[in-house]
């Protein structure tokens, strides 16, 4: 009887290793990316140049609680969810000559 229990435990060891590998290769990096994205979204300011997840490039003209007003061309502004921002290209303060 003890040999059967030991054999069951030994058979479960590869499953534990597979879970550990999945954690470090998939789950952990995904969580870190989500945390970085949330930080980037919370730090968005007026005049930041952004790209939405739909590929629209624009400049933030107003920051609201859950949305942003983004200028995409002369006299063309759209309101987008903050979560729809894929990344920030650069801040206006980083390029003072422009």
The first five atom37 places (N, CA, C, CB, O) and aatype in JSON, in Angstrom:
{
  "aatype": [20, 20, 20, 20, 20, 20, 20, 20, 20, 20, 20, 20, 20, 20, 20, 20, 20, 20, 20, 20, 20, 20, 20, 20, 20, 20, 20, 20, 20, 20, 20, 20, 20, 20, 20, 20, 20, 20, 20, 20, 20, 20, 20, 20, 20, 20, 20, 20, 20, 20, 20, 20, 20, 20, 20, 20, 20, 20, 20, 20, 20, 20, 20, 20, 20, 20, 20, 20, 20, 20, 20, 20, 20, 20, 20, 20, 20, 20, 20, 20, 20, 20, 20, 20, 20, 20, 20, 20, 20, 20, 20, 20, 20, 20, 20, 20, 20, 20],
  "atom_mask": [
    [1, 1, 1, 1, 1],
    [1, 1, 1, 1, 1],
    [1, 1, 1, 1, 1],
    [1, 1, 1, 1, 1],
    [1, 1, 1, 1, 1],
    [1, 1, 1, 1, 1],
    [1, 1, 1, 1, 1],
    [1, 1, 1, 1, 1],
    [1, 1, 1, 1, 1],
    [1, 1, 1, 1, 1],
    [1, 1, 1, 1, 1],
    [1, 1, 1, 1, 1],
    [1, 1, 1, 1, 1],
    [1, 1, 1, 1, 1],
    [1, 1, 1, 1, 1],
    [1, 1, 1, 1, 1],
    [1, 1, 1, 1, 1],
    [1, 1, 1, 1, 1],
    [1, 1, 1, 1, 1],
    [1, 1, 1, 1, 1],
    [1, 1, 1, 1, 1],
    [1, 1, 1, 1, 1],
    [1, 1, 1, 1, 1],
    [1, 1, 1, 1, 1],
    [1, 1, 1, 1, 1],
    [1, 1, 1, 1, 1],
    [1, 1, 1, 1, 1],
    [1, 1, 1, 1, 1],
    [1, 1, 1, 1, 1],
    [1, 1, 1, 1, 1],
    [1, 1, 1, 1, 1],
    [1, 1, 1, 1, 1],
    [1, 1, 1, 1, 1],
    [1, 1, 1, 1, 1],
    [1, 1, 1, 1, 1],
    [1, 1, 1, 1, 1],
    [1, 1, 1, 1, 1],
    [1, 1, 1, 1, 1],
    [1, 1, 1, 1, 1],
    [1, 1, 1, 1, 1],
    [1, 1, 1, 1, 1],
    [1, 1, 1, 1, 1],
    [1, 1, 1, 1, 1],
    [1, 1, 1, 1, 1],
    [1, 1, 1, 1, 1],
    [1, 1, 1, 1, 1],
    [1, 1, 1, 1, 1],
    [1, 1, 1, 1, 1],
    [1, 1, 1, 1, 1],
    [1, 1, 1, 1, 1],
    [1, 1, 1, 1, 1],
    [1, 1, 1, 1, 1],
    [1, 1, 1, 1, 1],
    [1, 1, 1, 1, 1],
    [1, 1, 1, 1, 1],
    [1, 1, 1, 1, 1],
    [1, 1, 1, 1, 1],
    [1, 1, 1, 1, 1],
    [1, 1, 1, 1, 1],
    [1, 1, 1, 1, 1],
    [1, 1, 1, 1, 1],
    [1, 1, 1, 1, 1],
    [1, 1, 1, 1, 1],
    [1, 1, 1, 1, 1],
    [1, 1, 1, 1, 1],
    [1, 1, 1, 1, 1],
    [1, 1, 1, 1, 1],
    [1, 1, 1, 1, 1],
    [1, 1, 1, 1, 1],
    [1, 1, 1, 1, 1],
    [1, 1, 1, 1, 1],
    [1, 1, 1, 1, 1],
    [1, 1, 1, 1, 1],
    [1, 1, 1, 1, 1],
    [1, 1, 1, 1, 1],
    [1, 1, 1, 1, 1],
    [1, 1, 1, 1, 1],
    [1, 1, 1, 1, 1],
    [1, 1, 1, 1, 1],
    [1, 1, 1, 1, 1],
    [1, 1, 1, 1, 1],
    [1, 1, 1, 1, 1],
    [1, 1, 1, 1, 1],
    [1, 1, 1, 1, 1],
    [1, 1, 1, 1, 1],
    [1, 1, 1, 1, 1],
    [1, 1, 1, 1, 1],
    [1, 1, 1, 1, 1],
    [1, 1, 1, 1, 1],
    [1, 1, 1, 1, 1],
    [1, 1, 1, 1, 1],
    [1, 1, 1, 1, 1],
    [1, 1, 1, 1, 1],
    [1, 1, 1, 1, 1],
    [1, 1, 1, 1, 1],
    [1, 1, 1, 1, 1],
    [1, 1, 1, 1, 1],
    [1, 1, 1, 1, 1]
  ],
  "atom_positions": [
    [[0.82, -1.21, 0.0], [0.0, 0.0, 0.0], [0.86, 1.27, 0.0], [-0.93, 0.0, 1.21], [0.56, 2.18, -0.77]],
    [[1.9, 1.37, 0.82], [2.74, 2.57, 0.78], [3.42, 2.76, -0.58], [3.79, 2.5, 1.87], [3.66, 3.89, -1.0]],
    [[3.74, 1.66, -1.27], [4.37, 1.78, -2.58], [3.42, 2.4, -3.59], [4.85, 0.41, -3.07], [3.86, 3.15, -4.46]],
    [[2.13, 2.1, -3.49], [1.15, 2.68, -4.41], [1.02, 4.18, -4.18], [-0.22, 2.0, -4.24], [0.91, 4.95, -5.14]],
    [[1.03, 4.61, -2.93], [0.94, 6.03, -2.62], [2.2, 6.76, -3.11], [0.75, 6.24, -1.11], [2.11, 7.86, -3.65]],
    [[3.33, 6.14, -2.94], [4.58, 6.73, -3.4], [4.6, 6.81, -4.92], [5.78, 5.9, -2.89], [5.06, 7.8, -5.49]],
    [[4.1, 5.79, -5.57], [4.04, 5.8, -7.04], [3.11, 6.9, -7.53], [3.58, 4.42, -7.58], [3.4, 7.54, -8.54]],
    [[2.0, 7.12, -6.86], [1.07, 8.2, -7.22], [1.72, 9.57, -7.08], [-0.19, 8.14, -6.37], [1.53, 10.46, -7.91]],
    [[2.48, 9.72, -6.03], [3.19, 10.99, -5.8], [4.26, 11.22, -6.86], [3.83, 11.01, -4.39], [4.4, 12.33, -7.38]],
    [[5.0, 10.19, -7.19], [6.05, 10.29, -8.2], [5.44, 10.61, -9.56], [6.87, 8.97, -8.27], [6.04, 11.36, -10.33]],
    [[4.29, 10.08, -9.86], [3.62, 10.36, -11.14], [3.1, 11.81, -11.2], [2.45, 9.39, -11.35], [2.93, 12.35, -12.29]],
    [[2.87, 12.43, -10.06], [2.36, 13.8, -10.03], [3.48, 14.83, -10.15], [1.58, 14.04, -8.74], [3.21, 15.99, -10.45]],
    [[4.71, 14.44, -9.92], [5.83, 15.38, -9.97], [5.96, 16.06, -11.34], [7.13, 14.66, -9.64], [6.15, 17.28, -11.37]],
    [[5.86, 15.36, -12.46], [5.94, 16.06, -13.76], [4.85, 17.11, -13.95], [5.86, 15.05, -14.89], [5.1, 18.14, -14.57]],
    [[3.68, 16.87, -13.43], [2.6, 17.85, -13.53], [2.95, 19.12, -12.76], [1.29, 17.26, -13.0], [2.64, 20.22, -13.2]],
    [[3.58, 18.96, -11.63], [3.99, 20.11, -10.83], [5.03, 20.92, -11.61], [4.56, 19.66, -9.46], [4.97, 22.15, -11.64]],
    [[5.98, 20.24, -12.22], [6.99, 20.94, -13.01], [6.38, 21.67, -14.21], [8.05, 19.95, -13.5], [6.8, 22.78, -14.53]],
    [[5.41, 21.06, -14.86], [4.72, 21.7, -15.98], [4.02, 22.97, -15.51], [3.7, 20.73, -16.64], [4.1, 24.0, -16.18]],
    [[3.35, 22.91, -14.37], [2.69, 24.1, -13.83], [3.7, 25.2, -13.51], [1.89, 23.74, -12.57], [3.45, 26.37, -13.8]],
    [[4.83, 24.83, -12.93], [5.86, 25.82, -12.6], [6.39, 26.47, -13.88], [7.03, 25.17, -11.81], [6.58, 27.69, -13.93]],
    [[6.63, 25.68, -14.9], [7.11, 26.22, -16.17], [6.08, 27.16, -16.78], [7.44, 25.08, -17.16], [6.44, 28.24, -17.24]],
    [[4.8, 26.78, -16.78], [3.74, 27.65, -17.3], [3.68, 28.95, -16.52], [2.38, 26.93, -17.24], [3.5, 30.02, -17.11]],
    [[3.84, 28.89, -15.21], [3.77, 30.09, -14.39], [4.86, 31.08, -14.81], [3.91, 29.74, -12.9], [4.58, 32.25, -15.02]],
    [[6.09, 30.61, -14.93], [7.2, 31.52, -15.23], [7.26, 31.94, -16.69], [8.5, 30.87, -14.85], [7.8, 33.0, -16.99]],
    [[6.72, 31.15, -17.61], [6.77, 31.51, -19.02], [5.53, 32.25, -19.51], [6.96, 30.27, -19.84], [5.61, 32.99, -20.49]],
    [[4.4, 32.06, -18.85], [3.16, 32.66, -19.36], [2.5, 33.58, -18.34], [2.19, 31.57, -19.76], [2.32, 34.77, -18.62]],
    [[2.14, 33.07, -17.19], [1.33, 33.83, -16.24], [2.06, 35.03, -15.65], [0.86, 32.93, -15.13], [1.51, 36.13, -15.61]],
    [[3.27, 34.84, -15.2], [4.02, 35.92, -14.55], [4.33, 37.07, -15.51], [5.32, 35.39, -13.98], [4.08, 38.23, -15.15]],
    [[4.85, 36.81, -16.71], [5.1, 37.93, -17.64], [3.82, 38.66, -18.04], [5.79, 37.41, -18.89], [3.84, 39.88, -18.21]],
    [[2.72, 37.93, -18.18], [1.45, 38.58, -18.54], [1.01, 39.52, -17.43], [0.37, 37.53, -18.81], [0.54, 40.63, -17.71]],
    [[1.14, 39.1, -16.2], [0.78, 39.96, -15.07], [1.65, 41.2, -15.01], [0.88, 39.18, -13.76], [1.16, 42.29, -14.7]],
    [[2.94, 41.05, -15.3], [3.85, 42.2, -15.3], [3.47, 43.19, -16.4], [5.3, 41.74, -15.47], [3.51, 44.4, -16.18]],
    [[3.11, 42.68, -17.58], [2.69, 43.57, -18.68], [1.43, 44.33, -18.3], [2.46, 42.76, -19.97], [1.31, 45.52, -18.58]],
    [[0.47, 43.64, -17.67], [-0.77, 44.29, -17.25], [-0.48, 45.4, -16.23], [-1.75, 43.26, -16.66], [-1.09, 46.47, -16.28]],
    [[0.43, 45.14, -15.32], [0.78, 46.13, -14.3], [1.46, 47.35, -14.94], [1.7, 45.51, -13.23], [1.15, 48.48, -14.58]],
    [[2.37, 47.11, -15.89], [3.04, 48.21, -16.59], [2.03, 49.04, -17.39], [4.13, 47.67, -17.52], [2.13, 50.27, -17.43]],
    [[1.06, 48.38, -18.04], [0.06, 49.09, -18.83], [-0.82, 49.95, -17.92], [-0.81, 48.09, -19.62], [-1.14, 51.09, -18.26]],
    [[-1.21, 49.4, -16.78], [-2.04, 50.16, -15.83], [-1.28, 51.38, -15.32], [-2.48, 49.26, -14.65], [-1.87, 52.45, -15.15]],
    [[0.01, 51.24, -15.06], [0.82, 52.37, -14.62], [0.92, 53.42, -15.71], [2.22, 51.9, -14.22], [0.8, 54.62, -15.43]],
    [[1.13, 52.99, -16.95], [1.22, 53.92, -18.07], [-0.09, 54.69, -18.24], [1.57, 53.16, -19.38], [-0.08, 55.9, -18.46]],
    [[-1.21, 54.0, -18.13], [-2.51, 54.65, -18.28], [-2.74, 55.68, -17.17], [-3.64, 53.61, -18.28], [-3.27, 56.76, -17.42]],
    [[-2.36, 55.34, -15.95], [-2.58, 56.27, -14.84], [-1.67, 57.5, -14.93], [-2.35, 55.56, -13.51], [-1.96, 58.52, -14.31]],
    [[-0.58, 57.41, -15.71], [0.34, 58.53, -15.84], [0.15, 59.34, -17.12], [1.75, 58.02, -15.79], [0.98, 60.19, -17.43]],
    [[-0.93, 59.1, -17.85], [-1.18, 59.88, -19.07], [-1.57, 61.31, -18.72], [-2.27, 59.22, -19.93], [-2.33, 61.54, -17.78]],
    [[-1.04, 62.26, -19.48], [-1.32, 63.68, -19.25], [-1.66, 64.37, -20.56], [-0.11, 64.36, -18.58], [-1.51, 63.8, -21.64]],
    [[-2.12, 65.59, -20.42], [-2.41, 66.43, -21.58], [-1.13, 66.58, -22.4], [-2.96, 67.81, -21.14], [-0.03, 66.68, -21.85]],
    [[-1.27, 66.61, -23.72], [-0.18, 66.76, -24.7], [0.68, 65.51, -24.9], [0.7, 67.88, -24.28], [1.66, 65.56, -25.64]],
    [[0.33, 64.4, -24.25], [1.04, 63.15, -24.53], [0.56, 62.62, -25.88], [0.8, 62.1, -23.39], [-0.63, 62.66, -26.19]],
    [[1.5, 62.13, -26.67], [1.14, 61.52, -27.95], [0.93, 60.03, -27.69], [2.24, 61.77, -29.04], [1.79, 59.36, -27.12]],
    [[-0.23, 59.51, -28.13], [-0.59, 58.13, -27.84], [-1.05, 57.42, -29.11], [-1.7, 58.08, -26.77], [-1.36, 58.04, -30.13]],
    [[-1.08, 56.1, -29.01], [-1.63, 55.26, -30.06], [-2.67, 54.36, -29.4], [-0.51, 54.41, -30.79], [-2.4, 53.73, -28.38]],
    [[-3.87, 54.3, -29.98], [-4.92, 53.46, -29.43], [-4.73, 52.02, -29.89], [-6.31, 53.97, -29.84], [-3.93, 51.76, -30.79]],
    [[-5.45, 51.11, -29.28], [-5.35, 49.71, -29.67], [-5.9, 49.5, -31.08], [-6.11, 48.82, -28.67], [-5.61, 48.48, -31.71]],
    [[-6.68, 50.44, -31.59], [-7.17, 50.38, -32.95], [-6.21, 50.99, -33.95], [-8.49, 51.07, -33.05], [-6.48, 50.98, -35.15]],
    [[-5.08, 51.52, -33.48], [-4.07, 52.07, -34.37], [-4.21, 53.54, -34.66], [-4.08, 51.33, -35.63], [-3.52, 54.05, -35.55]],
    [[-5.07, 54.25, -33.95], [-5.26, 55.69, -34.18], [-4.2, 56.46, -33.39], [-6.7, 56.13, -33.76], [-4.04, 56.27, -32.18]],
    [[-3.49, 57.33, -34.09], [-2.46, 58.17, -33.47], [-3.06, 59.53, -33.15], [-1.21, 58.32, -34.39], [-3.81, 60.08, -33.96]],
    [[-2.75, 60.06, -31.98], [-3.26, 61.38, -31.62], [-2.58, 61.95, -30.41], [-4.74, 61.31, -31.39], [-1.67, 61.34, -29.83]],
    [[-3.04, 63.15, -30.03], [-2.49, 63.86, -28.88], [-3.61, 64.09, -27.87], [-1.84, 65.22, -29.3], [-4.71, 64.52, -28.24]],
    [[-3.34, 63.8, -26.62], [-4.35, 63.97, -25.57], [-4.58, 65.46, -25.34], [-3.91, 63.27, -24.25], [-3.63, 66.22, -25.15]],
    [[-5.86, 65.87, -25.37], [-6.18, 67.27, -25.08], [-6.93, 67.42, -23.77], [-6.99, 67.86, -26.22], [-7.0, 68.52, -23.22]],
    [[-7.5, 66.32, -23.26], [-8.22, 66.39, -21.99], [-8.24, 65.0, -21.37], [-9.68, 66.94, -22.19], [-8.49, 64.01, -22.05]],
    [[-7.98, 64.94, -20.07], [-8.0, 63.68, -19.34], [-9.21, 63.7, -18.41], [-6.67, 63.46, -18.53], [-9.34, 64.58, -17.57]],
    [[-10.08, 62.71, -18.58], [-11.25, 62.57, -17.69], [-11.02, 61.35, -16.8], [-12.59, 62.42, -18.52], [-9.97, 60.71, -16.85]],
    [[-12.03, 61.05, -15.98], [-11.88, 59.95, -15.02], [-11.66, 58.61, -15.72], [-13.11, 59.87, -14.13], [-10.73, 57.88, -15.38]],
    [[-12.51, 58.28, -16.71], [-12.41, 56.99, -17.38], [-12.08, 57.1, -18.87], [-13.68, 56.23, -17.22], [-11.81, 56.09, -19.52]],
    [[-12.1, 58.3, -19.41], [-11.88, 58.49, -20.83], [-10.86, 59.6, -21.08], [-13.19, 58.8, -21.55], [-10.48, 60.34, -20.18]],
    [[-10.45, 59.68, -22.34], [-9.53, 60.73, -22.78], [-10.11, 61.37, -24.04], [-8.09, 60.15, -23.05], [-10.75, 60.69, -24.84]],
    [[-9.88, 62.66, -24.2], [-10.2, 63.33, -25.46], [-8.89, 63.4, -26.23], [-10.85, 64.77, -25.23], [-7.91, 63.97, -25.75]],
    [[-8.88, 62.82, -27.43], [-7.67, 62.73, -28.24], [-7.87, 63.5, -29.54], [-7.29, 61.25, -28.52], [-8.84, 63.27, -30.26]],
    [[-6.95, 64.41, -29.83], [-6.99, 65.14, -31.1], [-6.23, 64.3, -32.12], [-6.38, 66.6, -30.96], [-5.05, 64.0, -31.94]],
    [[-6.93, 63.94, -33.22], [-6.29, 63.12, -34.23], [-5.97, 63.91, -35.5], [-7.18, 61.95, -34.58], [-5.21, 63.44, -36.34]],
    [[-6.54, 65.12, -35.63], [-6.25, 66.0, -36.75], [-6.77, 67.38, -36.38], [-6.91, 65.48, -38.09], [-7.4, 67.55, -35.33]],
    [[-6.52, 68.38, -37.23], [-7.04, 69.72, -36.97], [-8.56, 69.65, -36.83], [-6.64, 70.69, -38.11], [-9.25, 69.14, -37.71]],
    [[-9.07, 70.17, -35.72], [-10.51, 70.24, -35.44], [-11.19, 68.88, -35.42], [-11.17, 71.1, -36.46], [-12.4, 68.8, -35.62]],
    [[-10.44, 67.79, -35.19], [-11.02, 66.45, -35.08], [-10.57, 65.86, -33.75], [-10.59, 65.52, -36.3], [-9.39, 65.59, -33.54]],
    [[-11.54, 65.66, -32.85], [-11.25, 65.1, -31.54], [-12.17, 63.91, -31.31], [-11.43, 66.16, -30.42], [-13.33, 63.92, -31.72]],
    [[-11.65, 62.89, -30.66], [-12.47, 61.73, -30.31], [-12.29, 61.43, -28.83], [-12.09, 60.5, -31.18], [-11.26, 61.76, -28.23]],
    [[-13.29, 60.8, -28.27], [-13.23, 60.38, -26.87], [-13.02, 58.87, -26.85], [-14.53, 60.79, -26.08], [-13.79, 58.12, -27.45]],
    [[-11.98, 58.45, -26.16], [-11.68, 57.02, -26.09], [-11.53, 56.59, -24.63], [-10.39, 56.69, -26.88], [-11.19, 57.4, -23.76]],
    [[-11.79, 55.32, -24.38], [-11.58, 54.76, -23.05], [-10.08, 54.74, -22.76], [-12.19, 53.33, -22.94], [-9.27, 54.53, -23.67]],
    [[-9.72, 54.96, -21.51], [-8.3, 54.92, -21.16], [-7.7, 53.55, -21.46], [-8.11, 55.26, -19.68], [-6.54, 53.44, -21.87]],
    [[-8.49, 52.5, -21.27], [-7.96, 51.15, -21.5], [-7.7, 50.88, -22.97], [-8.93, 50.12, -20.96], [-7.03, 49.89, -23.3]],
    [[-8.21, 51.73, -23.88], [-7.99, 51.54, -25.31], [-6.66, 52.11, -25.77], [-9.12, 52.19, -26.09], [-6.32, 51.99, -26.95]],
    [[-5.91, 52.73, -24.88], [-4.6, 53.27, -25.24], [-3.59, 52.13, -25.21], [-4.17, 54.43, -24.27], [-3.38, 51.49, -24.17]],
    [[-2.97, 51.88, -26.36], [-1.99, 50.79, -26.45], [-0.65, 51.22, -25.86], [-1.81, 50.34, -27.91], [-0.05, 50.5, -25.06]],
    [[-0.19, 52.41, -26.26], [1.06, 52.91, -25.71], [1.18, 54.4, -25.92], [2.25, 52.2, -26.34], [0.47, 55.0, -26.73]],
    [[2.1, 55.0, -25.16], [2.39, 56.44, -25.26], [3.64, 56.59, -26.09], [2.56, 57.1, -23.85], [4.68, 56.0, -25.78]],
    [[3.55, 57.39, -27.15], [4.71, 57.61, -28.02], [5.73, 58.48, -27.32], [4.28, 58.26, -29.35], [6.89, 58.09, -27.18]],
    [[5.31, 59.65, -26.87], [6.2, 60.54, -26.14], [5.37, 61.62, -25.5], [7.27, 61.15, -27.07], [4.24, 61.88, -25.92]],
    [[5.92, 62.26, -24.48], [5.25, 63.38, -23.83], [5.74, 64.67, -24.46], [5.5, 63.39, -22.29], [6.88, 64.74, -24.93]],
    [[4.91, 65.69, -24.47], [5.28, 66.99, -25.04], [6.49, 67.55, -24.3], [4.1, 67.99, -24.98], [7.35, 68.19, -24.92]],
    [[6.58, 67.34, -23.0], [7.68, 67.88, -22.22], [9.01, 67.21, -22.57], [7.39, 67.71, -20.73], [10.07, 67.78, -22.3]],
    [[8.98, 66.01, -23.17], [10.21, 65.33, -23.55], [10.79, 65.91, -24.84], [9.95, 63.84, -23.72], [11.94, 65.64, -25.17]],
    [[9.99, 66.7, -25.58], [10.44, 67.27, -26.84], [10.15, 68.76, -26.83], [9.76, 66.57, -28.04], [9.23, 69.2, -27.52]],
    [[10.91, 69.56, -26.08], [10.59, 70.98, -25.91], [10.75, 71.81, -27.18], [11.45, 71.56, -24.84], [10.2, 72.9, -27.27]],
    [[11.5, 71.33, -28.17], [11.71, 72.09, -29.39], [10.55, 72.01, -30.36], [12.94, 71.64, -30.06], [10.51, 72.76, -31.33]],
    [[9.6, 71.11, -30.13], [8.51, 70.91, -31.08], [7.39, 71.89, -30.89], [7.97, 69.53, -30.97], [6.4, 71.84, -31.62]]
  ]
}
